[in-house]
Amino acid sequence: DLVVNKNGSGYCSYSISGGKDWQFAFVASAGYTGAAFWGCILLLFRRTTLGPTIGTIGAGAAMILSVILYIRDEFGVIVLVSEGLVLMLCGWCLPAMLLDWLCS
């Protein structure tokens, strides 16, 4: 269950019944470690000319996919879909030089 409130707060709950230790570690690593991992992926996309375009469109598509798979809160749907569409539009319309700056 993932809930995002209008004031920016929220919570996420999960249940793994009878799971193995690695399953609990995978869920626990979604915080700071997950942010560092995705930041590293964005930096890797900067290495080529087309990379920032693909990375920005991919990030927007990933946000919309997460709405389809996980988000059930009305506010979360509105915000994440609009931000995902803006990222996809930026990736499609902006030159690679500006996107390179955006990914850094």
VOMI-901086 format. One record per residue: residue number from 1; residue in three letters; x, y, z of N, C-alpha, C in turn. Coordinates in steps of 0.02 Angstrom, whole numbers, plus 32768, in hexadecimal, padded with zeros to 4 digits. Layout:
! VOMI-901086
(NUM,ALA,(X,Y,Z),(X,Y,Z),(X,Y,Z))
...
END
This chain:
! VOMI-901086
(1,ASP,(802B,7FC6,8000),(8000,8000,8000),(802D,803E,8000))
(2,LEU,(8023,806A,7FD2),(804B,80A7,7FCC),(801D,80E3,7FCA))
(3,VAL,(8025,8111,7FFA),(7FF9,814C,8000),(8024,818A,8000))
(4,VAL,(8014,81BA,7FD5),(8035,81FB,7FD2),(8001,8230,7FE2))
(5,ASN,(800C,8257,8017),(7FDC,828B,802C),(7FEC,82CE,800B))
(6,LYS,(7FBC,82FC,800D),(7FC5,833D,7FED),(7FFD,8366,800C))
(7,ASN,(800C,835B,804C),(8040,8382,806D),(8085,8364,8063))
(8,GLY,(808B,8330,8039),(80CC,8312,802A),(80DC,82D7,8055))
(9,SER,(80B6,82CB,808A),(80C3,8291,80B4),(80A2,8254,8096))
(10,GLY,(80AE,821C,80B3),(808E,81DF,809B),(80AC,81A3,80BF))
(11,TYR,(8097,8169,80AA),(80B1,812C,80C6),(80AC,80F4,8094))
(12,CYS,(80D4,80C1,80A0),(80D3,8086,8076),(80D5,804A,80A5))
(13,SER,(80A8,801C,809B),(80A9,7FDF,80C2),(80AD,7FA3,8094))
(14,TYR,(80CA,7F6F,80AC),(80D2,7F33,8084),(80C9,7EF6,80B1))
(15,SER,(80BE,7EBE,8092),(80BB,7E80,80B8),(80DB,7E49,8090))
(16,ILE,(810A,7E28,80AF),(812A,7DED,8092),(8122,7DB6,80C5))
(17,SER,(80F3,7D8A,80B8),(80E8,7D55,80E8),(8114,7D19,80D6))
(18,GLY,(813B,7D04,8105),(8166,7CCB,80FB),(819E,7CD7,80C9))
(19,GLY,(81B1,7D16,80C2),(81E5,7D28,8091),(822A,7D17,80A9))
(20,LYS,(8258,7D16,807B),(829E,7D0A,808B),(82BE,7D4C,80A0))
(21,ASP,(82FA,7D48,80BD),(831C,7D84,80D5),(832B,7DB5,809D))
(22,TRP,(833C,7D9E,8061),(834C,7DCB,802A),(830F,7DF3,8014))
(23,GLN,(82D3,7DD8,801D),(8297,7DFD,800B),(828D,7E39,8039))
(24,PHE,(829A,7E30,807A),(8294,7E67,80A9),(82CA,7E9B,809B))
(25,ALA,(8306,7E85,808A),(833D,7EB4,807B),(832D,7EDC,803C))
(26,PHE,(830E,7EBD,800A),(82FC,7EE0,7FCD),(82CA,7F18,7FDC))
(27,VAL,(8298,7F0C,8005),(8267,7F3F,8016),(8288,7F76,8040))
(28,ALA,(82B4,7F63,806F),(82D4,7F94,809A),(8303,7FC2,8073))
(29,SER,(831F,7FAA,803C),(834F,7FD3,8017),(832F,8006,7FE9))
(30,ALA,(82EE,800B,7FE9),(82CD,8039,7FBB),(82D4,8082,7FCF))
(31,GLY,(82ED,8090,8009),(82F4,80D5,8021),(8331,80F8,8005))
(32,TYR,(8362,8105,8030),(839E,8129,801B),(83C6,8102,7FE7))
(33,THR,(83CA,80C1,7FEE),(83F0,809A,7FBE),(83D0,809C,7F79))
(34,GLY,(838E,809A,7F77),(836A,809E,7F37),(8375,80E1,7F15))
(35,ALA,(8375,8117,7F3D),(8381,815A,7F20),(83C8,815F,7F05))
(36,ALA,(83F9,8144,7F28),(843D,8145,7F0F),(8445,811A,7ED0))
(37,PHE,(8423,80E2,7ECE),(8426,80B7,7E93),(840A,80DA,7E55))
(38,TRP,(83CF,80F8,7E5C),(83B1,811B,7E22),(83D7,8159,7E0F))
(39,GLY,(83F6,817B,7E3F),(8422,81B3,7E2F),(845E,819D,7E06))
(40,CYS,(847A,8163,7E17),(84B1,8147,7DF1),(849B,8136,7DAA))
(41,ILE,(8460,811A,7DA3),(8446,810B,7D60),(843F,814B,7D36))
(42,LEU,(8425,8180,7D55),(841F,81BF,7D30),(8463,81DA,7D1A))
(43,LEU,(8495,81D3,7D45),(84D8,81EA,7D33),(84F4,81C0,7CFA))
(44,LEU,(84E5,8180,7CF9),(84FD,8156,7CC2),(84DD,816A,7C7F))
(45,PHE,(849F,8182,7C81),(847F,8197,7C43),(849F,81D5,7C25))
(46,ARG,(84C6,81FA,7C4C),(84E7,8236,7C33),(8523,8227,7C07))
(47,ARG,(8539,81E9,7C04),(8577,81D8,7BE2),(8573,81DA,7B96))
(48,THR,(8537,81D7,7B7A),(852F,81D9,7B32),(8506,8216,7B1E))
(49,THR,(8503,8223,7ADD),(84DC,825C,7AC5),(8492,8250,7ACA))
(50,LEU,(847C,8214,7ABB),(8435,8203,7ABC),(841D,81ED,7B01))
(51,GLY,(844D,81E0,7B2E),(843D,81C6,7B70),(840E,81F1,7B9A))
(52,PRO,(8419,8233,7B9F),(83EB,825C,7BC6),(83A4,825C,7BAB))
(53,THR,(839C,8258,7B6A),(8359,8256,7B4D),(8337,8215,7B60))
(54,ILE,(835A,81DD,7B58),(833E,819C,7B6A),(8330,8198,7BB5))
(55,GLY,(835F,81B1,7BDD),(8357,81AE,7C26),(831D,81D7,7C3F))
(56,THR,(8313,8213,7C23),(82DC,823E,7C38),(8298,8221,7C23))
(57,ILE,(8293,8209,7BE6),(8255,81EA,7BD0),(8248,81AA,7BF8))
(58,GLY,(827D,8184,7C05),(8276,8146,7C2C),(8261,8154,7C74))
(59,ALA,(827A,8189,7C92),(8266,819A,7CD6),(821D,81AE,7CD9))
(60,GLY,(8206,81D4,7CA7),(81BF,81E6,7CA4),(8193,81AA,7C9A))
(61,ALA,(81A9,817D,7C6E),(8183,813F,7C62),(8181,8113,7CA0))
(62,ALA,(81B9,8111,7CC5),(81BB,80EA,7D03),(818B,8107,7D38))
(63,MET,(8185,8149,7D3A),(8156,8168,7D69),(810F,8155,7D57))
(64,ILE,(80FE,8157,7D18),(80BA,8146,7D03),(80AD,80FC,7D0E))
(65,LEU,(80DF,80D2,7D02),(80D8,808A,7D0F),(80CE,807C,7D59))
(66,SER,(80F0,80A1,7D84),(80E7,8097,7DCC),(80A0,80AB,7DE2))
(67,VAL,(8083,80DE,7DC0),(803E,80F1,7DCF),(8010,80B7,7DBC))
(68,ILE,(801B,809A,7D82),(7FF0,8063,7D6B),(7FF6,8027,7D9A))
(69,LEU,(8032,8018,7DB2),(803C,7FDC,7DD9),(802E,7FE5,7E24))
(70,TYR,(803E,801F,7E40),(803F,8026,7E89),(8012,805B,7EA7))
(71,ILE,(800B,8095,7E88),(7FEC,80CE,7EA8),(7FA0,80CA,7EA1))
(72,ARG,(7F7D,80D2,7ED9),(7F34,80D1,7ED9),(7F16,8111,7EF7))
(73,ASP,(7F40,813D,7F0F),(7F29,817B,7F2D),(7F1E,81AF,7EF5))
(74,GLU,(7EE7,81D4,7EF8),(7ED6,8204,7EC3),(7F0C,823A,7EBB))
(75,PHE,(7F24,8255,7EF2),(7F57,8289,7EEE),(7F98,826D,7ED1))
(76,GLY,(7FAC,8233,7EE7),(7FE8,8214,7ECC),(7FE3,8207,7E82))
(77,VAL,(7FA9,81F1,7E6B),(7F9F,81E5,7E23),(7FA6,8225,7DFC))
(78,ILE,(7F86,825A,7E13),(7F88,829A,7DF0),(7FD0,82B5,7DEC))
(79,VAL,(7FF2,82B5,7E24),(8035,82D2,7E26),(8067,82A8,7DFE))
(80,LEU,(8067,8267,7E08),(8099,823E,7DE6),(808D,8239,7D9B))
(81,VAL,(804E,8236,7D86),(8041,8235,7D3E),(8055,8277,7D1E))
(82,SER,(8045,82AF,7D3E),(8058,82F0,7D21),(80A4,82F9,7D20))
(83,GLU,(80C7,82E4,7D55),(8110,82EA,7D55),(812F,82BA,7D22))
(84,GLY,(8113,827F,7D1B),(812C,8250,7CE9),(8122,826A,7CA2))
(85,LEU,(80E9,8288,7C95),(80DC,82A4,7C53),(810A,82DF,7C44))
(86,VAL,(8117,8309,7C77),(8145,8342,7C6E),(818B,8328,7C5F))
(87,LEU,(81A2,82F5,7C83),(81E4,82D9,7C75),(81E8,82BC,7C2F))
(88,MET,(81B5,8298,7C1A),(81B4,827C,7BD7),(81B4,82B3,7BA2))
(89,LEU,(818D,82E8,7BAF),(818B,8320,7B80),(81CF,8344,7B7D))
(90,CYS,(81EF,834D,7BB6),(8232,836C,7BB7),(8264,8340,7B91))
(91,GLY,(8260,82FF,7B9B),(828D,82D2,7B77),(8282,82D4,7B2C))
(92,TRP,(8245,82DD,7B18),(8235,82DE,7AD0),(8247,8320,7AB0))
(93,CYS,(823C,8358,7AD3),(8242,839B,7AB3),(8284,83BF,7AC0))
(94,LEU,(82A3,83B5,7AFA),(82DF,83DB,7B0A),(831D,83BE,7AE8))
(95,PRO,(834C,83E8,7AD6),(838B,83CF,7AB9),(83B3,83A8,7AED))
(96,ALA,(83DE,837C,7AD5),(8404,834F,7B01),(8430,8377,7B32))
(97,MET,(8448,83B1,7B1F),(8472,83D8,7B4B),(844D,83EE,7B8A))
(98,LEU,(840F,8404,7B82),(83E6,8417,7BBC),(83D4,83DB,7BE7))
(99,LEU,(83C6,83A3,7BC6),(83B6,8366,7BEB),(83F2,834C,7C12))
(100,ASP,(842D,8356,7BF6),(846A,8343,7C19),(8471,836A,7C59))
(101,TRP,(8461,83AA,7C56),(8462,83D4,7C92),(842B,83BE,7CC3))
(102,LEU,(83F0,83AA,7CA9),(83B9,8395,7CD3),(83CA,8355,7CF9))
(103,CYS,(83EF,8328,7CDA),(8400,82E8,7CFA),(843A,82EE,7D2B))
(104,SER,(845B,8328,7D2E),(8495,832E,7D5B),(8482,834B,7D9E))
END
